[in-house]
Amino acid sequence: MKDSSPQTVYLSDYTPFGFVVERVELTFRLAPESTRVTSRIRFAPNPETTDRTFFLHGEELRLVSARIDGAEVTPDVTERGLTCAVPDAAFTWEAEVEIAPAKNTALEGLYMSNGMYCTQCEAEGFRKITYYPDRPDVMASFDVRIESDLPVMLSNGNPGAAGDGFAEWHDPWPKPAYLFALVAGELEARSDTFTTRSGTPVDLNLWVRPGDLPKTEWGLEALKKSMRWDEEVYGREYDLDVFNIVAVDDFNMGAMENKGLNIFNSSAVLASPDTSTDANFERIEAIIAHEYFHNWTGNRITCRDWFQLCLKEGLTVFRDSQFTADMRSAPVKRIGDVIDLRARQFPEDQGPLSHPVRPDSFQEINNFYTATVYEKGAEVIGMLKRLVGDDDYAKALDLYFERHDGQACTIEDWLTVFEDATGRDLSQFKRWYTQSGTPRLSVEERYEGSDYTLTFRQHTPTTPGQDEKAPQVLPIAVGLLSPNGDEVVPTTLLEMTEAEQSFTFPNMASRPVPSLLRGFSAPVVLEREASAEQRAFLLAHDTDPFCRWEAGRGLARAALMASVTEGAAPDVAYLDGLRQVVADPALDPAFRALMLQMPTQSELAQALAEAGTTPDPDAIFAAQEALMRAMAERWQDLLPDLAEQARVTQPYAPDAAQSGKRALGAAVLSLQTRLDGGTAARAQFDSADNMTLRLSALGCLVRADAADDALAAFEAAWSHDRLVMDKWFGIQIMLAPPAKAADRAAELTGHPAFEMTNPNRFRAVMGALASNHAGFHRADGAGYDLLAHWLGKLDAKNPQTAARMATAFQTWRRYDADRRARMQTALRTLRDRPGLSGDMSEMVGRLLGDG
């Protein structure tokens, strides 16, 4: 394990590697305890730098031998890598190392998962395979030979020679080491072909363990849809003879875009109606698209250094969001993205882990695979597209691919392309990459004569390391409605560049009602003094789906906050206004289901904190439950009709139409359960013919604390299926009554099927506890202590997953003094644990504000 006191790396210190890698040849002789890796690498002096320090990264390797141009050498080896004197000319480096994949519980580098060899090299895993300049700006073609008695042996690129006990692969496209991949095991594949628009055939394979083949059809179809979409929308064709995907049970991430050999967490690729929910199908479709789209935005054009991570991830998240919007409902997708951004990224921006989309320093890069880099990075791309327009966006992307194909690039390269393609000056826009925090946008209205003026003011609160904030470029999409609900000014994009700026709409016959930030055109917090009547008007009449949803969300948030702070009864006017929307059969069922979602308890806690009230998790939970019960009671006559509208009579399909209906049905069932205690939910659980219906019913029963028999039946039916059992573990903690959540989580850690070293299973238990807001924040601190205890245990095995899950503590400062003290104690106990990893040490230090 790496030193727990790693050095800070700064963007400003970047220098190119002193050598160019011209060719890489690797041979793997696989063995669980003693795999031998032989590397033969051709180096040449890099003309872009005079620094000729020959340092190769390497960790947890046993060096067997090293040669330069055939002559044995003795390098200076440390736990971080090796240095060696080398010729001042081109030379060939050869090394043989030994590693133990079976002992690699960190799941970085080459490791084993249920008898299968697999790799994960992003961000810095390749250095656990062999000595190499493991940095993204070092790119080379790879030739790989795998020797093993296993029947399937895969690597990047195109297949070469193969025979009894060996397989060779050649990747002609230069790539950094983080995109290297190898898989070997007892596997079977679902295969198909895809013909590119230029007529080139591509062999497609989705490899799985025996028994999982029935769960591969959806994934392969999603891959073909992604390939076609990227050709049609971005003009990007695939560039190898074969595209392989492999499902792996033990994987830290969702998936990895290795060139030509994508490795997926099984949960992100395997699906069937019996074992997967509609949400699983949609997630799989999106992740497959995301990893495939990386072929161009991440692989063919990669990052110069890890500070530029958003260059590939933000752009690719934006592309996969476009894809899902085209495949399903664009408004529902947009609202879902905003919900996720506010739930995950806004708290990050507002807490001790705040950092720019492009950080300027880090200690462990694994800790910067964050919602800010991914989701906020995608929002920045979306804003850029709105500002320049669809045509200029397409023109700039074509120039980007043409100019930088085969290169490792920076954010400056990306923005320069847009400046050259559009003629715009993007120097101020660049602040979105360098300035942390979520801008706050306030608005004032003025109506004089026939002129209607909107005055906006923006400010960004102080964040760690950034006290002074400059104004951002904000694209603000606005529409205006007349008092009778007609749209008098369609969506208009206002470009705000100053701290305060006014925009006037002349010739208004009457004072309009503004519809602001349509489509959530910028990732800001809109501070708007809107009355309940104005929100109700927008809920009824706004033509923009996001703003209509936002109006309903605002009414619900106001009602819940009033209940928490004043003991107010549920707002009847809100319930009646919402009923009109939810009961409208002309609206998309998926949209109506979103309208029925309450603001999350964490969202309410943040809103209360910002309003100057210390949030009480128990009071928030009680207020939310009271509002849902009032809704159920007031809509008793409506619920049967809504349930009928949500009923699907056709054979199961995970398409947008059926999924939307089932989402609405799940929301209705949740309301019904609050009236009948679970009678309808139990009936649905018993009769369900797909996992979506079965799991939504089980969730209702868990929430009603009436699920013991159903949980036992579920376990008995699905104990053989690892992914389904993850659902079983998670749902009974996430939706448990708050008083029982921590105890249930503790109990489940003793279950025979609980495996701490499997990231999916660990997240199913501890991630579910963190997601049960009132349960995690139980007043006695049981949730804090339990999570910190298990994070410490996991850190010794898998630092990357443990450190990422420590972010559950990032909002500790907003709660009462007792809860704050308990969380601090839990974090300090974790910080002081002997042998703490560098990943966790940095994370806990940032959470506590130690540095």
C-alpha positions in Angstrom: 0.0 0.0 0.0 1.2 3.5 -0.8 2.5 5.9 1.9 -0.4 7.5 3.8 1.4 10.9 3.4 1.5 11.4 -0.3 3.0 14.5 -1.9 0.8 17.2 -3.4 1.0 17.4 -7.2 0.4 20.8 -8.9 -0.9 21.6 -12.3 1.6 24.4 -12.5 4.5 22.0 -12.1 3.7 20.0 -15.3 6.7 19.1 -17.5 6.8 16.6 -20.3 8.3 13.2 -19.8 11.9 13.2 -21.0 11.5 10.3 -23.5 9.1 9.3 -26.2 7.8 5.8 -26.2 7.9 4.4 -29.7 6.7 0.9 -29.2 5.6 -1.4 -26.3 5.7 -5.2 -26.3 4.4 -7.0 -23.3 4.3 -10.7 -22.5 2.1 -12.1 -19.7 2.7 -15.6 -18.2 -0.4 -15.8 -16.0 -0.4 -17.5 -12.6 -2.5 -16.4 -9.6 0.3 -16.0 -7.2 3.2 -15.4 -9.5 2.4 -13.8 -12.9 5.5 -12.9 -14.9 5.3 -9.7 -17.0 8.0 -9.1 -19.5 8.2 -5.6 -21.1 10.2 -4.6 -24.1 9.9 -0.8 -24.7 11.6 1.4 -27.2 12.5 4.8 -25.8 13.8 7.9 -27.6 14.7 11.4 -26.2 11.8 13.8 -26.2 12.7 16.9 -28.2 10.2 19.0 -26.2 12.2 18.8 -23.0 15.8 18.7 -21.9 15.1 16.8 -18.7 16.4 13.3 -19.3 15.6 11.8 -15.9 14.6 8.2 -16.6 12.0 7.4 -14.0 9.5 4.6 -14.4 6.5 4.2 -12.1 6.2 0.9 -10.4 4.4 -0.3 -7.3 4.0 -3.7 -5.6 6.3 -5.3 -8.2 9.2 -7.7 -7.8 11.9 -6.8 -10.3 13.4 -10.0 -11.7 15.7 -8.5 -14.3 16.3 -5.3 -16.3 18.3 -4.7 -19.5 19.1 -1.8 -21.7 19.9 -2.7 -25.3 20.5 -6.3 -24.1 22.9 -5.5 -21.3 21.8 -6.1 -17.7 21.5 -3.1 -15.5 20.7 -2.5 -11.8 18.2 0.3 -11.4 17.6 2.2 -8.2 14.2 0.8 -7.0 11.9 2.4 -4.5 8.2 1.7 -3.5 7.2 4.3 -6.1 9.3 3.2 -9.1 12.8 3.0 -10.4 15.5 5.3 -11.9 18.4 4.2 -14.1 21.2 5.7 -16.1 20.3 5.5 -19.8 21.9 6.4 -23.2 21.5 9.9 -24.6 19.9 8.3 -27.7 17.2 5.9 -28.6 17.4 2.6 -26.6 15.4 -0.5 -25.8 14.4 -1.2 -22.2 13.6 -4.7 -21.2 12.3 -5.8 -17.7 10.7 -8.8 -16.1 8.6 -8.4 -13.0 6.5 -10.7 -10.9 3.1 -9.8 -9.5 0.4 -11.7 -7.5 -3.1 -11.0 -9.0 -4.8 -13.3 -6.5 -3.7 -11.1 -3.6 -4.7 -7.8 -5.3 -7.7 -6.8 -3.3 -7.4 -3.1 -4.3 -8.7 -4.1 -7.8 -6.1 -1.8 -9.4 -3.7 -3.2 -12.0 -4.0 -6.9 -12.8 -6.2 -8.8 -10.3 -8.5 -11.8 -10.1 -12.3 -11.9 -9.9 -13.8 -15.4 -9.4 -11.1 -17.1 -11.3 -10.9 -14.5 -14.0 -7.9 -12.3 -14.6 -8.8 -8.7 -15.4 -7.3 -5.2 -15.2 -8.2 -1.7 -14.1 -5.5 0.8 -15.0 -7.2 4.2 -14.7 -5.9 6.3 -13.2 -2.6 4.8 -12.0 -3.1 1.1 -12.1 -0.7 0.2 -14.9 2.3 0.8 -12.5 1.1 -2.2 -10.6 1.6 -4.3 -13.7 5.1 -3.3 -14.9 7.6 -0.5 -14.7 6.4 2.3 -17.1 6.0 6.0 -17.4 2.4 5.8 -16.2 1.1 9.2 -17.2 -1.6 10.0 -19.8 0.7 12.1 -22.1 2.9 9.1 -22.9 1.2 7.4 -25.8 2.4 4.3 -27.7 1.1 1.4 -29.7 1.0 -1.9 -27.8 1.7 -5.5 -28.8 0.6 -8.0 -26.2 1.2 -11.8 -25.8 -0.8 -13.7 -23.2 0.3 -17.2 -22.1 -2.2 -19.3 -20.1 -4.2 -22.5 -20.2 -7.4 -20.5 -19.9 -9.7 -20.6 -23.0 -10.3 -16.9 -23.5 -7.4 -14.4 -23.5 -8.2 -10.8 -24.5 -6.4 -7.5 -24.8 -6.7 -4.1 -26.6 -6.9 -3.7 -30.3 -7.1 -6.4 -33.0 -6.5 -10.1 -32.5 -3.2 -11.6 -33.9 -1.8 -15.0 -33.7 -3.3 -17.5 -31.3 -2.8 -21.2 -30.5 -2.6 -23.7 -27.7 -1.9 -21.7 -24.5 -1.3 -18.3 -26.0 -3.0 -15.3 -27.7 -1.5 -12.2 -29.3 -3.1 -8.7 -29.7 -2.0 -5.6 -31.6 -3.4 -2.1 -30.9 -2.3 0.1 -33.7 -3.6 3.3 -32.1 -1.2 5.1 -29.7 -2.7 5.1 -26.2 -1.6 5.9 -22.7 -1.0 3.1 -20.2 -4.3 3.8 -18.3 -6.2 2.4 -21.3 -4.4 -0.9 -21.3 -6.6 -3.9 -20.6 -6.2 -7.7 -20.3 -8.8 -10.3 -19.5 -8.4 -14.1 -19.3 -10.8 -16.7 -18.0 -13.6 -19.2 -18.6 -15.9 -17.0 -20.6 -18.6 -17.2 -23.2 -19.8 -14.5 -25.5 -22.9 -13.2 -27.2 -21.6 -12.1 -30.6 -22.9 -9.9 -33.4 -21.5 -7.6 -36.1 -21.9 -3.9 -36.9 -21.2 -2.3 -40.3 -19.9 1.2 -40.1 -21.3 3.9 -42.4 -18.2 3.5 -44.6 -18.9 -0.2 -45.0 -16.4 -1.6 -42.6 -17.5 -4.7 -40.6 -16.8 -4.9 -36.9 -17.1 -8.0 -34.8 -18.9 -7.4 -31.5 -18.6 -9.6 -28.4 -20.0 -9.3 -24.9 -18.1 -11.8 -22.7 -19.5 -13.2 -19.5 -19.1 -16.0 -17.0 -21.0 -19.2 -17.9 -24.6 -18.8 -16.9 -24.8 -15.1 -17.5 -25.3 -15.3 -21.3 -29.1 -14.8 -21.1 -28.5 -11.3 -19.6 -26.4 -10.0 -22.5 -28.9 -9.2 -25.2 -29.8 -5.7 -24.0 -26.1 -4.7 -23.6 -25.2 -5.8 -27.2 -28.2 -3.9 -28.6 -27.3 -0.8 -26.6 -23.8 -1.0 -28.1 -25.1 -1.1 -31.6 -27.4 1.8 -30.9 -24.5 3.8 -29.5 -22.3 3.1 -32.5 -24.9 4.2 -34.9 -25.8 7.3 -32.9 -22.2 8.5 -32.7 -21.9 8.2 -36.5 -25.2 10.1 -37.1 -24.8 12.9 -34.5 -21.0 13.3 -34.2 -19.7 11.7 -37.4 -17.5 9.3 -35.5 -16.9 5.8 -36.8 -15.3 2.9 -34.9 -11.8 2.2 -35.9 -10.8 -1.4 -35.1 -11.9 -4.8 -36.4 -13.4 -6.0 -33.1 -15.1 -4.4 -30.1 -15.1 -6.5 -26.9 -17.0 -6.0 -23.6 -16.3 -8.1 -20.6 -18.5 -8.3 -17.4 -16.5 -8.5 -14.2 -18.1 -9.0 -10.7 -15.4 -7.3 -8.7 -14.8 -3.8 -10.1 -14.4 -0.4 -8.4 -16.1 1.7 -11.1 -19.1 1.3 -13.3 -17.0 0.5 -16.4 -13.8 1.4 -18.2 -13.3 2.5 -21.8 -10.0 0.6 -22.6 -9.4 0.8 -26.3 -11.3 -2.0 -28.0 -11.8 -3.9 -24.7 -14.2 -2.3 -22.4 -14.4 -3.8 -18.9 -17.7 -3.4 -17.1 -18.9 -3.9 -13.6 -21.4 -6.8 -14.0 -24.1 -4.5 -12.6 -23.6 -2.1 -15.5 -24.0 -4.5 -18.3 -26.0 -7.6 -17.4 -29.8 -7.3 -17.6 -33.0 -9.4 -17.8 -36.6 -8.6 -17.0 -36.5 -11.1 -14.1 -33.4 -9.7 -12.5 -33.2 -6.0 -13.5 -35.4 -2.9 -13.1 -36.3 -0.4 -15.7 -33.7 1.9 -14.1 -31.1 -0.8 -14.5 -31.9 -1.1 -18.2 -31.7 2.6 -18.7 -28.4 2.9 -16.7 -26.9 0.0 -18.7 -27.8 1.7 -22.0 -26.3 4.9 -20.8 -23.1 3.4 -19.5 -22.5 1.4 -22.6 -22.9 4.5 -24.6 -20.6 6.5 -22.3 -17.8 4.0 -22.6 -18.2 3.6 -26.3 -18.2 7.4 -26.9 -14.9 7.5 -25.1 -13.4 5.8 -28.1 -13.1 9.3 -29.6 -13.5 11.6 -26.5 -11.0 10.0 -24.2 -9.1 7.4 -26.3 -8.3 8.9 -29.7 -8.0 12.3 -28.0 -6.9 11.9 -24.3 -5.8 14.1 -21.4 -2.3 15.6 -21.2 -2.4 15.1 -17.4 -4.9 14.1 -14.8 -5.8 17.7 -14.0 -7.5 17.6 -17.4 -9.8 14.7 -16.5 -12.9 16.7 -17.2 -11.7 17.1 -20.8 -12.7 13.5 -21.5 -15.3 12.8 -18.7 -17.3 16.0 -18.8 -17.6 15.9 -22.6 -18.4 12.2 -22.6 -21.1 12.5 -19.9 -22.6 15.3 -22.0 -22.6 13.0 -25.0 -24.2 10.1 -23.2 -26.9 12.5 -21.8 -27.6 13.6 -25.4 -27.9 9.9 -26.4 -30.3 9.0 -23.6 -32.4 12.1 -24.3 -32.7 10.9 -27.9 -33.4 7.3 -27.0 -36.0 8.2 -24.3 -37.7 11.4 -23.1 -35.5 14.5 -23.4 -37.4 16.5 -20.7 -37.4 13.6 -18.2 -33.7 13.0 -18.8 -32.9 16.7 -18.2 -34.9 16.8 -15.0 -33.2 13.5 -13.8 -29.8 15.0 -14.5 -30.7 18.1 -12.5 -31.9 16.0 -9.6 -28.7 14.1 -9.6 -26.6 17.2 -9.9 -28.3 18.8 -6.9 -28.1 15.7 -4.9 -24.4 14.9 -5.5 -22.5 17.8 -7.0 -24.1 20.8 -5.3 -23.2 19.5 -1.8 -19.7 18.8 -3.1 -19.4 22.4 -4.3 -20.8 23.8 -1.0 -18.6 21.7 1.4 -15.0 20.9 2.3 -14.5 18.8 -0.8 -15.2 21.7 -3.2 -12.8 21.9 -6.1 -12.9 23.4 -9.6 -13.9 21.3 -12.6 -10.2 21.3 -13.4 -8.4 21.0 -10.0 -5.1 22.8 -9.7 -3.6 20.3 -7.2 -4.2 16.8 -5.8 -2.6 14.2 -3.7 -4.4 11.1 -4.9 -6.0 11.4 -8.3 -8.5 8.6 -7.4 -10.2 11.1 -5.1 -11.0 13.4 -8.0 -13.3 11.1 -9.9 -16.1 13.3 -8.6 -19.5 14.7 -9.5 -17.8 18.0 -10.1 -15.5 16.6 -12.8 -18.2 14.4 -14.4 -21.6 16.0 -13.9 -20.6 19.7 -13.5 -18.1 19.1 -16.3 -21.0 18.0 -18.5 -23.0 21.0 -17.6 -20.1 23.2 -18.7 -20.2 21.6 -22.1 -23.9 22.1 -22.3 -23.6 25.8 -21.5 -20.9 26.1 -24.2 -23.2 24.5 -26.7 -26.1 26.8 -25.8 -23.9 29.9 -26.1 -22.4 29.1 -29.5 -25.5 27.3 -31.0 -25.9 23.8 -32.4 -24.3 24.6 -35.8 -21.2 26.2 -34.3 -20.9 23.4 -31.7 -20.9 20.8 -34.5 -18.3 22.8 -36.4 -16.1 23.1 -33.3 -16.3 19.4 -32.6 -15.3 18.5 -36.1 -12.3 20.8 -35.8 -11.4 19.3 -32.4 -11.4 15.8 -33.8 -9.4 16.9 -36.9 -6.8 19.0 -35.0 -6.2 16.8 -32.0 -6.7 13.2 -33.1 -3.9 11.1 -31.5 -3.0 13.8 -29.0 -3.1 14.3 -25.2 -4.7 17.6 -24.7 -5.7 20.3 -22.2 -8.7 22.5 -21.5 -6.9 25.3 -23.3 -6.7 23.2 -26.4 -10.5 22.5 -26.2 -11.5 26.2 -25.7 -9.1 27.3 -28.4 -10.9 25.1 -30.9 -14.2 26.8 -30.1 -12.6 30.2 -30.3 -11.2 29.4 -33.7 -14.4 27.8 -35.0 -16.8 30.6 -33.7 -14.7 33.7 -33.3 -15.8 34.1 -29.7 -13.5 35.1 -26.8 -13.8 32.4 -24.2 -11.4 33.7 -21.6 -14.1 34.5 -19.2 -16.0 31.3 -19.9 -12.8 29.4 -18.8 -13.6 30.4 -15.2 -16.1 27.5 -15.2 -13.1 25.2 -15.3 -10.9 27.1 -12.8 -13.3 28.5 -10.2 -15.0 26.3 -7.7 -18.4 26.6 -6.1 -22.0 27.0 -7.3 -23.0 30.5 -8.4 -26.0 32.0 -6.7 -28.3 33.9 -9.1 -30.8 36.4 -7.8 -33.4 38.2 -9.9 -35.6 41.3 -9.6 -38.5 42.3 -11.8 -39.6 45.7 -12.9 -42.6 46.6 -15.1 -42.8 50.3 -16.1 -45.1 51.5 -19.0 -44.8 48.6 -21.4 -41.2 47.7 -20.5 -40.5 44.6 -18.5 -37.0 44.4 -17.0 -35.2 41.5 -15.3 -32.1 42.4 -13.3 -29.9 39.5 -12.4 -27.1 39.5 -9.8 -24.6 36.7 -9.4 -22.2 35.8 -6.6 -20.3 32.6 -5.7 -19.6 31.9 -2.1 -16.1 31.3 -0.8 -14.8 27.8 -1.1 -11.7 26.1 0.3 -8.7 27.8 -1.2 -10.7 30.3 -3.2 -11.8 33.4 -1.3 -12.3 35.8 -4.3 -14.8 34.9 -7.0 -15.1 36.6 -10.4 -18.3 36.8 -12.4 -19.1 33.8 -14.6 -20.6 33.7 -18.0 -24.2 32.5 -17.4 -26.6 31.5 -20.3 -30.0 32.2 -18.8 -32.9 30.8 -20.8 -36.1 32.9 -20.2 -39.7 32.7 -21.4 -42.5 35.1 -20.5 -46.1 34.1 -19.9 -49.2 36.4 -20.0 -51.5 36.5 -17.0 -53.9 34.1 -18.8 -51.1 31.5 -19.3 -50.2 32.2 -22.9 -46.5 32.3 -23.8 -45.9 35.9 -25.1 -42.1 35.6 -25.3 -40.7 32.1 -26.3 -37.5 30.8 -24.9 -34.8 33.4 -25.2 -31.2 33.0 -24.2 -29.7 35.9 -22.2 -26.0 35.9 -21.8 -24.9 37.3 -18.5 -21.3 38.3 -18.0 -21.3 40.9 -15.2 -21.9 40.7 -11.5 -25.2 42.6 -12.1 -26.9 42.9 -15.4 -30.4 43.9 -16.7 -32.4 42.8 -19.7 -35.5 44.6 -20.9 -38.4 43.3 -22.9 -40.3 46.1 -24.5 -43.9 46.4 -25.6 -45.5 44.1 -23.0 -49.2 44.6 -23.0 -49.4 43.4 -19.4 -47.0 42.4 -16.6 -45.8 39.0 -17.6 -44.9 36.0 -15.4 -41.3 35.0 -16.0 -40.2 31.4 -16.6 -36.5 31.5 -15.6 -33.6 29.2 -16.2 -35.5 27.1 -18.7 -34.0 23.7 -19.3 -31.8 24.5 -16.3 -29.6 26.4 -18.7 -26.8 27.0 -16.2 -25.8 25.0 -13.0 -26.6 27.7 -10.5 -28.8 28.2 -7.5 -31.7 30.5 -8.5 -32.6 32.7 -5.5 -36.0 33.9 -6.5 -38.7 35.5 -4.4 -41.6 33.7 -6.0 -44.9 33.5 -4.2 -46.8 30.3 -3.8 -49.4 31.8 -6.3 -46.8 32.4 -8.9 -45.3 28.9 -8.5 -48.8 27.5 -8.8 -49.4 29.5 -12.0 -46.1 28.1 -13.5 -47.0 24.6 -12.4 -50.3 24.9 -14.3 -49.2 26.8 -17.4 -45.4 26.8 -18.0 -44.6 25.3 -21.4 -41.0 24.4 -20.4 -41.1 20.9 -18.7 -38.1 21.7 -16.4 -39.6 25.0 -15.1 -43.0 23.3 -14.6 -41.4 20.6 -12.6 -39.3 23.2 -10.8 -42.4 25.1 -9.8 -43.9 22.0 -8.3 -40.6 21.2 -6.5 -40.5 24.7 -5.1 -44.0 24.4 -3.7 -43.2 21.0 -2.1 -40.0 22.4 -0.7 -41.7 25.4 0.8 -44.5 23.2 2.3 -42.0 20.8 3.8 -39.8 23.6 5.3 -42.9 25.3 6.8 -43.8 22.0 8.4 -40.3 21.5 9.9 -39.9 25.1 11.1 -43.5 26.1 12.0 -45.4 22.9 12.4 -47.6 23.9 9.4 -50.1 21.5 8.0 -49.6 20.2 4.5 -50.4 22.9 1.9 -53.8 21.9 0.4 -53.5 24.4 -2.5 -50.2 22.7 -3.5 -51.8 19.3 -3.4 -54.8 20.4 -5.5 -52.5 22.1 -8.0 -50.3 19.1 -8.3 -53.3 16.8 -8.7 -54.2 18.6 -11.9 -50.8 17.9 -13.4 -50.6 14.3 -12.2 -54.1 13.5 -13.4 -53.5 14.8 -16.9 -53.4 11.7 -19.2 -52.0 13.8 -22.0 -48.7 14.2 -20.1 -45.9 11.6 -20.2 -46.3 9.2 -17.3 -42.6 9.4 -16.6 -42.9 13.2 -16.2 -45.9 12.7 -13.9 -43.9 10.3 -11.8 -41.2 12.9 -11.5 -43.8 15.4 -10.3 -44.7 13.0 -7.5 -41.1 12.8 -6.2 -40.6 14.8 -3.1 -37.4 16.9 -2.6 -34.9 14.6 -1.0 -34.3 14.8 2.8 -30.7 15.9 2.1 -31.9 18.7 -0.2 -34.3 19.9 2.5 -31.5 19.8 5.0 -29.4 22.0 2.8 -32.3 24.4 2.1 -33.0 24.8 5.9 -29.3 25.3 6.6 -29.1 28.1 4.0 -32.2 29.7 5.5 -30.5 29.8 8.9 -32.2 26.8 10.5 -30.2 23.9 11.8 -31.7 20.9 10.0 -33.2 18.1 12.2 -33.1 14.9 10.2 -36.0 13.3 12.2 -38.2 16.4 11.7 -37.5 16.4 8.0 -38.4 12.8 7.7 -41.6 13.3 9.7 -42.6 16.3 7.5 -42.0 14.4 4.3 -44.0 11.4 5.5 -46.9 13.7 6.7 -47.0 15.4 3.3 -47.1 12.1 1.4 -49.8 10.8 3.7 -51.9 14.0 3.2 -51.4 13.6 -0.5 -52.6 10.0 -0.4 -55.6 10.8 1.7 -56.7 13.8 -0.4 -56.3 11.8 -3.6 -58.0 8.6 -2.5 -60.5 8.9 -5.4 -57.8 9.6 -7.9 -55.3 6.8 -7.0 -57.3 3.9 -8.6 -57.6 5.7 -11.9 -53.8 6.6 -11.8 -53.0 3.0 -11.1 -55.1 1.9 -14.1 -53.3 4.4 -16.3 -50.0 3.0 -15.2 -50.9 -0.6 -15.9 -48.9 -2.2 -18.7 -50.7 -5.0 -20.5 -48.1 -5.8 -23.2 -45.2 -8.2 -22.6 -42.4 -6.6 -20.7 -40.1 -4.2 -22.6 -37.6 -1.7 -21.0 -38.6 1.0 -23.4 -39.4 4.6 -22.5 -43.2 4.1 -22.8 -43.5 1.1 -20.6 -40.9 2.4 -18.1 -42.7 5.6 -17.7 -45.9 3.8 -16.9 -44.2 1.6 -14.3 -42.6 4.6 -12.7 -45.9 6.3 -12.3 -47.4 3.0 -11.0 -44.6 2.8 -8.4 -45.3 6.4 -7.2 -49.0 5.6 -6.9 -48.3 2.3 -5.0 -46.2 4.3 -2.5 -49.2 6.5 -1.8 -51.6 3.6 -1.6 -49.3 1.9 0.9 -49.7 4.9 3.2 -53.4 4.2 3.3 -53.6 0.4 3.4 -50.3 -0.4 5.2 -49.0 -2.5 2.3 -52.0 -4.7 1.2 -51.7 -3.5 -2.4 -47.9 -3.7 -2.3 -48.0 -7.3 -1.1 -50.4 -8.3 -3.8 -48.1 -6.7 -6.4 -45.1 -8.4 -4.9 -46.7 -11.8 -5.1 -48.0 -11.4 -8.7 -45.2 -9.5 -10.3 -43.7 -10.9 -13.4 -40.7 -8.6 -13.6 -38.1 -7.2 -11.2 -39.3 -3.6 -11.6 -42.8 -4.4 -10.2 -41.4 -6.8 -7.6 -38.8 -4.4 -6.2 -41.1 -1.3 -6.1 -43.6 -3.4 -4.1 -40.8 -4.7 -1.8 -39.7 -1.1 -1.2 -43.1 0.0 -0.2 -43.3 -2.9 2.3 -39.9 -2.1 3.7 -40.9 1.6 4.1 -44.1 0.4 5.9 -42.1 -1.9 8.1 -44.1 -4.8 6.9 -41.6 -6.6 4.8 -40.2 -9.5 6.8 -42.0 -12.3 5.0 -41.4 -10.6 1.6 -37.7 -10.2 2.3 -37.4 -13.8 3.3 -39.2 -14.9 0.1 -37.1 -12.6 -2.0 -33.9 -14.0 -0.5 -35.0 -17.6 -1.0 -35.9 -17.0 -4.6 -32.7 -15.0 -5.6 -29.9 -16.1 -3.3 -28.1 -17.6 -6.3 -27.9 -14.3 -8.2 -25.3 -11.9 -7.0 -26.7 -8.7 -8.6 -30.2 -9.3 -7.4 -29.0 -10.0 -3.9 -27.3 -6.5 -4.0 -30.8 -5.1 -4.4 -32.0 -7.2 -1.5 -29.2 -5.9 0.8 -29.7 -2.3 -0.2 -33.4 -1.9 -0.2 -34.0 -3.0 3.4 -31.5 -0.4 4.6 -32.1 2.5 2.3 -35.9 2.4 2.8 -35.9 1.2 6.4 -37.6 3.3 9.1 -34.8 5.6 10.3 -34.6 4.2 13.8 -33.8 0.8 12.3 -31.5 1.5 9.4 -28.1 1.4 11.2 -29.1 -1.7 13.2 -30.2 -3.4 10.0 -27.0 -2.5 8.3 -25.0 -3.8 11.2 -27.0 -7.0 11.2 -26.5 -7.5 7.4 -22.7 -7.2 7.7 -22.9 -10.6 9.5 -24.9 -12.2 6.7 -23.0 -15.1 5.0 -23.4 -13.3 1.6 -21.9 -10.0 2.8 -18.5 -9.6 1.1 -16.6 -6.6 2.1 -14.1 -6.9 -0.7 -16.8 -6.9 -3.4 -17.5 -3.2 -4.1 -21.0 -3.8 -5.3 -21.9 -5.7 -2.1 -20.2 -3.1 0.2 -22.0 -0.2 -1.5 -25.3 -2.1 -1.3 -24.9 -2.1 2.5 -22.9 1.0 3.5 -24.0 3.1 0.5 -27.6 2.3 1.4 -27.1 3.4 5.0 -25.6 6.7 3.9 -28.6 7.2 1.5 -31.1 6.8 4.4 -30.8 10.4 5.5 -32.5 10.2 8.9 -31.2 6.7 9.5 -27.6 7.7 8.9 -28.0 10.8 11.0 -29.6 8.9 13.9 -29.1 11.1 17.0 -27.0 8.5 18.9 -24.4 8.4 16.1 -24.8 4.7 15.4 -24.8 5.3 11.6 -21.6 7.4 11.7 -19.7 4.9 13.9 -20.8 1.9 11.8 -19.8 3.5 8.5 -16.5 4.8 9.8 -15.7 1.3 11.2 -16.3 -0.5 8.0 -14.5 2.2 5.9 -11.5 1.6 8.0 -11.7 -2.1 7.5 -12.2 -1.7 3.7 -9.4 0.8 3.4 -6.9 -1.9 4.3 -8.1 -3.9 1.3 -9.5 -1.4 -1.2 -8.5 2.2 -0.5 -10.1 3.6 -3.7 -13.6 2.4 -2.9 -13.3 3.2 0.8 -12.2 6.8 0.2 -14.9 7.5 -2.2 -17.6 6.3 0.2 -16.2 8.6 2.9 -17.8 11.5 1.1 -21.0 10.5 3.0 -19.6 12.7 5.8 -19.1 15.8 3.6 -22.1 17.7 4.9 -21.3 17.2 8.6 -21.0 21.0 9.3 -24.6 21.8 8.6 -26.1 19.7 11.5 -26.6 20.4 15.2 -23.6 20.5 17.6 -24.1 16.9 18.9 -24.3 15.4 15.5 -21.3 17.4 14.3 -19.3 16.3 17.3 -20.2 12.6 16.6 -19.2 12.9 13.0 -16.0 14.6 13.8 -15.2 11.8 16.3 -15.9 9.1 13.7 -13.7 10.9 11.1 -10.9 11.4 13.6 -11.0 7.8 14.7 -10.8 6.8 11.0 -7.9 9.3 10.4 -5.9 8.0 13.3 -6.3 4.3 12.3 -2.8 2.7 11.8 -1.8 2.1 8.2 -4.3 4.4 6.7 -4.0 4.6 2.9 -3.0 7.7 1.1 -6.5 7.8 -0.6 -8.3 7.8 2.8 -5.8 10.1 4.5 -6.3 12.8 1.9 -10.1 12.4 1.9 -10.5 12.5 5.7 -8.1 15.4 6.0 -10.1 17.4 3.4 -13.4 16.5 5.2 -12.1 17.7 8.5 -10.4 20.8 7.0 -6.9 19.6 8.1 -5.3 20.9 5.0 
